[in-house]
Amino acid sequence: MPASPHPHEDLLAHLTRTTALGPGEASRVVAEVLAYFSETTEEYVRRRHGELQARGLTNDRIFARVGAELTARRVAAPQLSVRQLRRMVYG
């Protein structure tokens, strides 16, 4: 019984054909991109807050930046207030 094809076989073929990526590398890149875009809004806000806080940004700057970033996400999140963003991070 043959193995089932990768659900994104056409994308993998395109990447290996148009880049220097091998099949395994292309598969890992696709998996990473899918994982990135499958983050919930809450997961994204928490992750970005941690990243930006580690860079030394203050919460005022972090929440303004994350709020702006959310509008550019692949699946745009609803407009969130600073209070809503804070609650996602701190509960």
Summary of the structure (lengths in Angstrom):
residues: 91
radius of gyration: 17.7
end to end distance: 49.2
largest distance: 57.1
contacts: 200
relative contact order: 0.11
helix: 66%
strand: 0%
